[in-house]
Amino acid sequence: MIPTAAPGNPAQRLNINLSPEERTMNATEVAQNNFNSWNRHDADAINAAYAEGGTYRTPRIGQALTGSAIGEYAKSVWKAFPDVSLEIISIGDTGGGW
């Protein structure tokens, strides 16, 4: 499932009980939602954005993270840097959003 940016409505934020059309997002929306999840300190939404077997890679860790380890990594970042926030400076659609 891919999270949406619907604060205040956990079912919508996690796309629970939404139709396939309501769950469909382009790459720009996926990127923005990922940043929103990081900025909300929402490890569950970050985990929900990854398909089963999906991986997260960062130069800070020597191995790919998968499953709940992705959210746990985010929590460790927030613990070390409680005021951290991410900002998209520029984002563009390269045709169809994919």
Secondary structure as GFF3:
##gff-version 3
##sequence-region A 1 98
A	DSSP	alpha_helix	10	13	.	.	.	ID=ss1
A	DSSP	alpha_helix	20	23	.	.	.	ID=ss2
A	DSSP	alpha_helix	27	40	.	.	.	ID=ss3
A	DSSP	alpha_helix	43	48	.	.	.	ID=ss4
A	DSSP	beta_strand	55	56	.	.	.	ID=ss5
A	DSSP	beta_strand	65	66	.	.	.	ID=ss6
A	DSSP	alpha_helix	68	80	.	.	.	ID=ss7
###
